[in-house]
Amino acid sequence: MTDLPPAGPDARLLQLVEVWHSACTDFVALVRTIPREQWESPTDLDGWSVKDNVAHVAHLEAVLAGAPEETIEVAAAPHLRGLQNYYTEAGVLARRDRDMEALADEIEQAVAARYAELRAAALTDGSAPPPRTPGGIPWDTQTLLSNRPFDVWMHDQDVRRAVARAGGYDSPAAQHVLGVLGLSLPMVVGKRLSPPVGTTVRLAVPEAGLSWTVRVGDDGRARLTEDGTATATVTLSPEDFVVLAGGRRPADRTQPLLEGDEDLGRRLVNSLAVTP
């Protein structure tokens, strides 16, 4: 019996590494240009300033690069609603005395170390456990590598909206995030809206060249489809899609275009948030 040759690197995993690296590079470049008077500007994330968003990214990237977890007491606050919130808050509080330059340096150094580690690793199995995850969360390699560009880019946008610095939607990370958010549509339609069998819902983000159509099958499950006249169509700008699906803003702060069954479309807009 001849042994099979070892599996080669997984191209999808390698692509995710590059998307994450570019997202971090863009984020650090943005952070270094923010003037001191905007560091404490509030963002769409309750309780977090611009600097807090940066500190959060610094925390997670440092941990993933091998830094020890901070042990710090976190007092109860209105914006802390679960163990994950308390974990991320600890990383932010541990960095309260650092300025933005120091936070940018920390991100840059951690990313350089982990990027070198990932480039040297044999990324052949996305289902394998990674060396480290934030807080020991039980993610596989594929999930972790997908999450990191998602998280970094979302916080890049949190900062950009807070300091009125639009941009970043033409990047690989933006394409990744929009794609991930779009794939949540069957869950939103099937579990949150639970419309009748045969209902077809379309969500379009034409400025990004994206759309997703979901149909409820005879078994009651909602699945992505290429066909079908939409019962309801919701059209959003890329930013409105991100702030809704990312749980950053309520529907009344966005401008969706509703066609067809407007009640169903409105329910969809109000149910899009899928990030914790």
HELIX and SHEET records of a PDB file:
HELIX    1   1 ALA A   11  VAL A   31  1                                  21    
HELIX    2   2 ARG A   36  GLN A   38  5                                   3    
HELIX    3   3 VAL A   50  LEU A   64  1                                  15    
HELIX    4   4 LEU A   83  LEU A   93  1                                  11    
HELIX    5   5 MET A  100  ALA A  120  1                                  21    
HELIX    6   6 PRO A  134  GLY A  136  5                                   3    
HELIX    7   7 THR A  141  ALA A  162  1                                  22    
HELIX    8   8 PRO A  172  GLY A  182  1                                  11    
HELIX    9   9 LEU A  185  MET A  187  1                                   3    
HELIX   10  10 VAL A  188  LEU A  193  3                                   6    
HELIX   11  11 PRO A  206  ALA A  208  5                                   3    
HELIX   12  12 PRO A  238  ALA A  245  1                                   8    
HELIX   13  13 ALA A  251  ARG A  253  5                                   3    
HELIX   14  14 GLU A  262  ASN A  270  1                                   9    
SHEET    1   A 5 ALA A 222  LEU A 224  0                                        
SHEET    2   A 5 LEU A 210  VAL A 216 -1                                        
SHEET    3   A 5 THR A 200  VAL A 205 -1                                        
SHEET    4   A 5 ALA A 232  THR A 235  1                                        
SHEET    5   A 5 LEU A 257  GLY A 260 -1                                        
END                                                                             
